Amino acid sequence: MKGRRLLLGFFILTLLAPQYALAQPETLTIAAANSVKDALRKMLPLFEAEHPHIAVRVIYGPSQTLRKQIEEGAPVDVFLPSLFDEIEQLEKKGLVIQGTKRVYAGTSLVLITGTLLPAPIRSIEDLHTVPVHHIAVGDPKTSSVGKVAAQFLKYSKLEPALKSQYVFGEHSRAVLDLVSKGEAEIGVVYRTDAVADDHVRIVDTAPAESHSPVRYGVAVVWTARNISGAGDFIEFMLSAPIQAQLKQYGFDQAVSDAGLVRRQEVKP
């Protein structure tokens, strides 16, 4: 009798196994820039609640570093850099799935100082006359914000006077830390970096013409395994409720030829 029960139990489990397998959520791997970390942590639970069959895994890091990892074959489904140019570089190499790249938001470049020991700077113009010992900027070799900051400083003719005072951060978070801890009196970051940090305050905004447009993009990359889930995520990022939430984190609406509000079907 006991043997029959065990056999019956095994038979039932065998029948149900495919159903259990189907019930397991599929992993969606997102490579995301540090600049979107705060916003993404708030939004991802909403995405997973809407798509219970998807379990999200996020790899955060500097955009350029993440791009290079994708080029080398890192198992990533969705790339979420802080500069759309990183996606375009992948696309030129045929490493973005056709029809999936989108610009979902934009932001501005801002000058910040710490809240505990603020610098006597009220505007960007003050940098031409007020002495500054250290200015924190992203490393152009590793971070997108560093590349854009370099453009701004050169355009504003501040580079010759301030270059010797640069303190480089590997990425935006490192720049924020340098300023909040008083290791640099001022710093240059994206507005999205600054609004969520209580230890810094925005002093001024860089003129739009002083640097390339800061556009946040999303795309499905060549190493994607969960293409269906990646398409769901892009649609989620472009949805009206999420677009409204992004504004709270310093993002602006951005429109490009890639399309902001219309989703094109993801093609494998």
C-alpha positions as CSV (number, residue, x, y, z in Angstrom):
1,M,0.0,0.0,0.0
2,K,2.8,2.4,0.9
3,G,4.5,1.7,-2.4
4,R,1.3,2.4,-4.3
5,R,0.9,5.8,-2.5
6,L,4.5,6.7,-3.3
7,L,3.9,5.8,-6.9
8,L,0.7,7.7,-7.1
9,G,2.4,10.8,-5.5
10,F,5.2,10.6,-8.0
11,F,2.7,10.3,-10.9
12,I,0.8,13.4,-9.7
13,L,4.0,15.4,-9.3
14,T,5.0,14.4,-12.8
15,L,1.7,15.6,-14.2
16,L,2.0,18.9,-12.3
17,A,5.7,19.6,-13.0
18,P,5.1,21.5,-16.3
19,Q,2.6,23.7,-14.5
20,Y,5.1,24.5,-11.8
21,A,7.7,25.3,-14.4
22,L,5.3,27.6,-16.2
23,A,4.5,29.4,-12.9
24,Q,8.2,30.3,-12.3
25,P,8.8,33.9,-13.2
26,E,11.2,34.7,-16.0
27,T,14.2,36.8,-15.2
28,L,14.5,40.2,-16.9
29,T,18.1,41.5,-16.6
30,I,18.5,45.3,-16.8
31,A,21.8,47.1,-17.1
32,A,21.1,50.6,-15.7
33,A,23.1,53.8,-15.1
34,N,23.6,54.9,-11.5
35,S,21.7,58.1,-12.4
36,V,18.4,56.2,-12.6
37,K,18.9,54.1,-9.5
38,D,16.6,56.1,-7.2
39,A,13.8,56.3,-9.7
40,L,14.1,52.7,-10.7
41,R,14.0,51.4,-7.2
42,K,10.6,53.1,-6.7
43,M,9.2,52.0,-10.1
44,L,10.3,48.4,-10.4
45,P,7.9,47.1,-7.7
46,L,5.1,48.6,-9.8
47,F,6.3,46.8,-12.9
48,E,6.7,43.5,-11.1
49,A,3.2,43.9,-9.6
50,E,1.8,44.4,-13.1
51,H,3.9,41.5,-14.6
52,P,4.0,38.8,-11.9
53,H,5.5,36.4,-14.4
54,I,8.7,38.6,-14.6
55,A,11.4,38.8,-11.9
56,V,13.7,41.8,-12.5
57,R,17.4,41.8,-11.9
58,V,19.3,45.1,-12.1
59,I,23.0,45.7,-12.7
60,Y,23.9,49.3,-11.8
61,G,27.1,51.0,-13.0
62,P,28.5,53.8,-15.2
63,S,26.9,53.8,-18.6
64,Q,30.1,53.4,-20.5
65,T,31.2,50.5,-18.4
66,L,27.9,48.8,-18.9
67,R,28.0,49.4,-22.6
68,K,31.4,47.7,-22.9
69,Q,30.2,44.7,-20.9
70,I,27.3,44.3,-23.3
71,E,29.7,44.6,-26.2
72,E,31.6,41.7,-24.7
73,G,28.5,39.5,-24.4
74,A,27.2,40.2,-20.8
75,P,23.8,38.5,-20.4
76,V,21.6,41.6,-20.4
77,D,18.1,42.1,-21.8
78,V,17.5,45.8,-21.4
79,F,20.1,48.6,-21.5
80,L,19.1,51.8,-19.6
81,P,22.1,54.2,-19.8
82,S,22.1,57.9,-18.7
83,L,23.1,59.1,-22.2
84,F,21.3,58.0,-25.4
85,D,24.6,58.1,-27.2
86,E,25.6,54.8,-25.5
87,I,22.7,53.0,-27.2
88,E,23.5,54.6,-30.5
89,Q,27.1,53.3,-30.2
90,L,25.8,49.8,-29.7
91,E,23.4,50.2,-32.6
92,K,26.3,51.1,-34.9
93,K,27.8,47.8,-34.1
94,G,24.6,45.9,-34.7
95,L,24.2,45.1,-31.0
96,V,20.7,46.6,-30.5
97,I,17.6,44.7,-31.6
98,Q,16.0,46.6,-34.4
99,G,13.1,48.8,-33.5
100,T,13.5,48.7,-29.8
101,K,15.5,51.9,-28.9
102,R,13.5,54.7,-27.3
103,V,14.1,58.0,-25.6
104,Y,11.9,58.0,-22.5
105,A,13.1,61.2,-20.7
106,G,15.7,63.9,-20.6
107,T,17.3,66.1,-17.9
108,S,19.6,69.1,-17.5
109,L,23.2,69.6,-16.2
110,V,23.5,71.5,-12.9
111,L,26.1,73.0,-10.7
112,I,25.8,71.8,-7.1
113,T,27.3,72.5,-3.7
114,G,27.1,70.8,-0.3
115,T,24.4,71.7,2.2
116,L,26.7,71.6,5.3
117,L,29.5,73.7,3.9
118,P,28.1,75.5,0.9
119,A,30.4,77.3,-1.5
120,P,29.9,81.1,-1.8
121,I,28.7,80.5,-5.4
122,R,25.3,81.7,-6.6
123,S,25.6,81.2,-10.3
124,I,27.9,79.7,-13.0
125,E,29.2,83.2,-13.7
126,D,30.6,83.4,-10.2
127,L,33.1,80.6,-11.2
128,H,34.9,83.2,-13.3
129,T,35.7,85.3,-10.2
130,V,35.2,83.4,-7.0
131,P,38.1,81.1,-6.1
132,V,37.4,77.4,-6.0
133,H,39.8,74.9,-4.6
134,H,38.1,71.7,-5.8
135,I,35.4,71.0,-8.3
136,A,34.0,67.4,-8.6
137,V,33.3,66.2,-12.1
138,G,32.7,62.8,-13.6
139,D,35.6,61.1,-15.3
140,P,34.9,61.4,-19.1
141,K,36.6,58.0,-19.6
142,T,34.1,56.1,-17.5
143,S,30.9,58.2,-17.1
144,S,28.4,59.9,-19.4
145,V,28.0,62.8,-17.0
146,G,31.7,63.4,-17.2
147,K,31.6,63.7,-21.0
148,V,28.8,66.2,-20.8
149,A,30.4,68.2,-18.0
150,A,33.6,68.5,-20.0
151,Q,31.6,70.0,-22.9
152,F,29.9,72.5,-20.6
153,L,33.2,73.6,-18.9
154,K,34.9,74.0,-22.3
155,Y,31.9,76.0,-23.8
156,S,31.8,78.2,-20.7
157,K,35.5,79.0,-21.0
158,L,35.9,77.7,-17.4
159,E,38.2,74.8,-18.3
160,P,41.5,76.7,-18.3
161,A,41.0,78.2,-14.9
162,L,39.4,75.2,-13.2
163,K,41.2,72.2,-14.8
164,S,43.8,72.0,-12.1
165,Q,41.1,71.9,-9.5
166,Y,39.2,68.9,-10.9
167,V,38.5,66.0,-8.6
168,F,37.3,63.1,-10.7
169,G,34.5,60.7,-9.7
170,E,34.1,57.4,-11.6
171,H,30.4,58.0,-11.9
172,S,27.6,60.4,-10.8
173,R,27.3,58.9,-7.3
174,A,31.0,59.4,-6.7
175,V,30.7,63.1,-7.7
176,L,27.8,63.6,-5.3
177,D,29.8,61.9,-2.5
178,L,32.7,64.2,-3.1
179,V,30.5,67.3,-2.8
180,S,28.4,66.1,0.1
181,K,31.4,65.1,2.2
182,G,33.1,68.4,1.6
183,E,36.0,67.0,-0.5
184,A,34.9,69.4,-3.3
185,E,33.1,72.7,-2.8
186,I,31.1,72.3,-6.0
187,G,30.3,69.7,-8.6
188,V,28.7,69.2,-11.9
189,V,26.0,66.5,-12.3
190,Y,22.7,65.8,-13.9
191,R,19.6,67.2,-12.2
192,T,18.4,63.6,-11.7
193,D,21.4,63.0,-9.6
194,A,21.0,66.0,-7.4
195,V,17.2,66.1,-6.6
196,A,17.3,62.9,-4.6
197,D,20.3,63.8,-2.4
198,D,19.6,65.9,0.7
199,H,23.3,66.6,1.2
200,V,23.6,68.8,-1.9
201,R,21.7,71.7,-3.4
202,I,21.5,73.0,-6.9
203,V,23.2,76.3,-7.5
204,D,22.5,76.9,-11.2
205,T,21.6,75.1,-14.4
206,A,24.0,74.9,-17.4
207,P,22.7,76.5,-20.6
208,A,21.2,73.9,-22.9
209,E,23.4,75.0,-25.7
210,S,26.6,74.4,-23.7
211,H,26.5,70.6,-24.0
212,S,24.9,67.8,-25.9
213,P,21.2,67.1,-25.0
214,V,21.0,64.7,-22.1
215,R,18.5,62.1,-23.2
216,Y,17.7,58.9,-21.3
217,G,17.2,56.0,-23.6
218,V,16.2,52.3,-23.3
219,A,16.8,49.5,-25.8
220,V,16.8,45.7,-26.0
221,V,20.3,44.4,-26.7
222,W,21.7,41.5,-28.7
223,T,22.3,39.3,-25.7
224,A,18.6,39.5,-24.6
225,R,17.0,36.2,-23.6
226,N,13.6,37.6,-22.3
227,I,12.6,39.6,-25.3
228,S,8.9,39.6,-24.4
229,G,9.6,40.9,-20.9
230,A,11.9,43.5,-22.3
231,G,9.2,44.8,-24.6
232,D,6.8,44.9,-21.6
233,F,9.4,47.0,-19.7
234,I,9.8,49.5,-22.5
235,E,6.1,50.0,-22.7
236,F,6.0,50.4,-18.9
237,M,8.7,53.2,-19.0
238,L,6.7,55.1,-21.7
239,S,3.4,54.8,-19.9
240,A,1.7,58.0,-18.6
241,P,1.9,57.1,-14.9
242,I,5.6,56.3,-15.0
243,Q,6.3,59.5,-17.1
244,A,4.6,61.5,-14.3
245,Q,6.6,59.7,-11.6
246,L,9.9,60.4,-13.5
247,K,9.3,64.2,-13.2
248,Q,9.5,63.9,-9.4
249,Y,13.1,62.6,-9.9
250,G,14.3,65.5,-12.0
251,F,13.5,64.0,-15.4
252,D,12.0,66.0,-18.2
253,Q,9.9,64.7,-21.1
254,A,12.0,64.1,-24.2
255,V,10.9,63.5,-27.7
256,S,13.2,62.1,-30.4
257,D,13.0,60.4,-33.8
258,A,13.2,57.1,-31.9
259,G,9.8,57.8,-30.5
260,L,8.7,58.6,-26.9
261,V,5.1,57.7,-26.6
262,R,4.6,55.1,-29.3
263,R,5.8,51.5,-28.8
264,Q,6.9,49.6,-31.8
265,E,6.7,45.8,-31.5
266,V,9.9,44.2,-30.3
267,K,11.3,42.1,-33.0
268,P,13.6,39.1,-32.1
